Amino acid sequence: MISFDRIIMFVILLWISLYTMSFGRWTWKKKNKLGAVMVFAVALAVLVLPVYTIFFREG
């Protein structure tokens, strides 16, 4: 069973990732393609790494 604090943590991580992705989209529109790709990579890492650590690593 997933506890309430993990759900809240996931929602916060999702919020941060969406905000970062919106900045990446803005950067893409400003013709900074490489910068946008890097921002998207950071947004993905911000979401994936903590979720892996919190939900899939027991111990």
MDAnalysis code that builds the backbone (N, CA, C; Angstrom):
import MDAnalysis as mda
import numpy as np

u = mda.Universe.empty(177, n_residues=59, atom_resindex=np.repeat(np.arange(59), 3), trajectory=True)
u.add_TopologyAttr("name", ["N", "CA", "C"] * 59)
u.add_TopologyAttr("resid", np.arange(1, 60))
u.add_TopologyAttr("resname", ["MET", "ILE", "SER", "PHE", "ASP", "ARG", "ILE", "ILE", "MET", "PHE", "VAL", "ILE", "LEU", "LEU", "TRP", "ILE", "SER", "LEU", "TYR", "THR", "MET", "SER", "PHE", "GLY", "ARG", "TRP", "THR", "TRP", "LYS", "LYS", "LYS", "ASN", "LYS", "LEU", "GLY", "ALA", "VAL", "MET", "VAL", "PHE", "ALA", "VAL", "ALA", "LEU", "ALA", "VAL", "LEU", "VAL", "LEU", "PRO", "VAL", "TYR", "THR", "ILE", "PHE", "PHE", "ARG", "GLU", "GLY"])
u.atoms.positions = np.array([
    [0.840, -1.181, 0.000],
    [0.000, 0.000, 0.000],
    [0.885, 1.245, 0.000],
    [0.515, 2.195, -0.805],
    [1.269, 3.445, -0.907],
    [0.752, 4.412, 0.147],
    [1.677, 4.974, 0.909],
    [1.281, 5.877, 1.981],
    [0.978, 7.279, 1.438],
    [0.303, 8.044, 2.267],
    [-0.129, 9.393, 1.886],
    [1.057, 10.303, 1.602],
    [2.124, 10.197, 2.382],
    [3.274, 11.070, 2.165],
    [3.961, 10.781, 0.831],
    [3.950, 9.531, 0.389],
    [4.525, 9.213, -0.917],
    [3.679, 9.782, -2.053],
    [2.378, 9.770, -1.879],
    [1.494, 10.351, -2.893],
    [1.731, 11.853, -2.995],
    [1.822, 12.525, -1.849],
    [2.085, 13.970, -1.837],
    [3.438, 14.265, -2.476],
    [4.443, 13.459, -2.169],
    [5.761, 13.648, -2.743],
    [5.724, 13.485, -4.265],
    [4.972, 12.486, -4.734],
    [4.852, 12.277, -6.176],
    [4.152, 13.453, -6.849],
    [3.119, 13.988, -6.226],
    [2.404, 15.140, -6.788],
    [3.336, 16.348, -6.877],
    [4.132, 16.571, -5.851],
    [5.084, 17.688, -5.866],
    [6.125, 17.492, -6.967],
    [6.637, 16.267, -7.108],
    [7.609, 15.989, -8.167],
    [7.001, 16.189, -9.551],
    [5.763, 15.769, -9.709],
    [5.078, 15.948, -10.986],
    [4.894, 17.431, -11.297],
    [4.539, 18.196, -10.292],
    [4.355, 19.638, -10.452],
    [5.664, 20.310, -10.886],
    [6.749, 19.963, -10.234],
    [8.055, 20.530, -10.578],
    [8.439, 20.156, -12.006],
    [8.204, 18.909, -12.384],
    [8.537, 18.466, -13.737],
    [7.710, 19.192, -14.792],
    [6.423, 19.353, -14.535],
    [5.576, 20.060, -15.501],
    [6.001, 21.518, -15.654],
    [6.354, 22.153, -14.552],
    [6.822, 23.539, -14.604],
    [8.120, 23.633, -15.413],
    [9.021, 22.690, -15.179],
    [10.291, 22.683, -15.899],
    [10.074, 22.405, -17.383],
    [9.140, 21.492, -17.697],
    [8.844, 21.205, -19.104],
    [8.224, 22.411, -19.811],
    [7.428, 23.185, -19.088],
    [6.863, 24.387, -19.711],
    [7.966, 25.396, -20.021],
    [8.986, 25.458, -19.172],
    [10.132, 26.311, -19.472],
    [10.887, 25.779, -20.688],
    [11.010, 24.456, -20.791],
    [11.648, 23.859, -21.963],
    [10.886, 24.159, -23.239],
    [9.582, 24.138, -23.165],
    [8.744, 24.475, -24.327],
    [8.958, 25.937, -24.737],
    [9.007, 26.815, -23.751],
    [9.256, 28.233, -24.027],
    [10.636, 28.413, -24.668],
    [11.625, 27.683, -24.148],
    [12.977, 27.759, -24.694],
    [13.008, 27.255, -26.134],
    [12.254, 26.205, -26.423],
    [12.180, 25.669, -27.783],
    [11.589, 26.709, -28.737],
    [10.546, 27.401, -28.284],
    [9.910, 28.424, -29.123],
    [10.840, 29.606, -29.384],
    [11.771, 29.856, -28.487],
    [12.738, 30.944, -28.655],
    [13.932, 30.513, -29.508],
    [13.805, 29.364, -30.170],
    [14.811, 28.829, -31.104],
    [16.101, 28.376, -30.421],
    [16.018, 28.037, -29.158],
    [17.170, 27.486, -28.454],
    [16.925, 25.984, -28.275],
    [17.136, 25.241, -29.358],
    [16.786, 23.818, -29.389],
    [17.631, 22.996, -28.411],
    [18.934, 23.219, -28.391],
    [19.795, 22.446, -27.499],
    [19.465, 22.728, -26.038],
    [19.227, 23.977, -25.718],
    [18.842, 24.328, -24.354],
    [17.533, 23.679, -23.953],
    [16.583, 23.629, -24.885],
    [15.292, 23.006, -24.596],
    [15.444, 21.510, -24.361],
    [16.274, 20.862, -25.161],
    [16.497, 19.424, -24.976],
    [17.109, 19.161, -23.606],
    [18.047, 19.995, -23.200],
    [18.667, 19.817, -21.886],
    [17.670, 20.073, -20.757],
    [16.803, 21.049, -20.921],
    [15.780, 21.321, -19.909],
    [14.826, 20.137, -19.804],
    [14.450, 19.555, -20.949],
    [13.594, 18.368, -20.924],
    [14.294, 17.193, -20.246],
    [15.600, 17.047, -20.473],
    [16.357, 15.975, -19.829],
    [16.386, 16.170, -18.311],
    [16.567, 17.402, -17.878],
    [16.558, 17.689, -16.439],
    [15.178, 17.418, -15.849],
    [14.128, 17.815, -16.561],
    [12.763, 17.575, -16.080],
    [12.484, 16.084, -15.958],
    [12.967, 15.316, -16.913],
    [12.783, 13.867, -16.854],
    [13.550, 13.267, -15.680],
    [14.774, 13.732, -15.464],
    [15.570, 13.232, -14.342],
    [14.947, 13.610, -13.007],
    [14.381, 14.823, -12.926],
    [13.732, 15.271, -11.690],
    [12.551, 14.376, -11.349],
    [11.898, 13.838, -12.348],
    [10.744, 12.978, -12.105],
    [11.150, 11.519, -11.913],
    [12.015, 11.006, -12.759],
    [12.303, 9.572, -12.773],
    [13.167, 9.133, -11.591],
    [14.232, 9.834, -11.308],
    [15.150, 9.377, -10.262],
    [14.515, 9.322, -8.869],
    [13.830, 10.363, -8.415],
    [13.188, 10.244, -7.099],
    [12.072, 9.201, -7.062],
    [11.311, 9.083, -8.153],
    [10.243, 8.075, -8.175],
    [10.847, 6.684, -8.068],
    [11.931, 6.438, -8.776],
    [12.612, 5.145, -8.670],
    [13.093, 4.902, -7.243],
    [13.703, 5.899, -6.645],
    [14.243, 5.735, -5.296],
    [13.148, 5.542, -4.259],
    [12.056, 6.264, -4.396],
    [10.989, 6.209, -3.398],
    [10.147, 4.946, -3.540],
    [9.762, 4.611, -4.755],
    [8.781, 3.551, -4.954],
    [9.374, 2.178, -5.242],
    [10.529, 2.105, -5.873],
    [11.021, 0.815, -6.328],
    [12.216, 0.279, -5.554],
    [12.810, 1.074, -4.715],
    [13.917, 0.580, -3.888],
    [13.418, 0.404, -2.473],
    [13.271, -0.801, -2.090],
    [12.850, -1.112, -0.722],
    [14.100, -1.319, 0.122],
    [14.165, -0.643, 1.226],
    [15.302, -0.887, 2.084],
    [15.825, 0.348, 2.621],
])
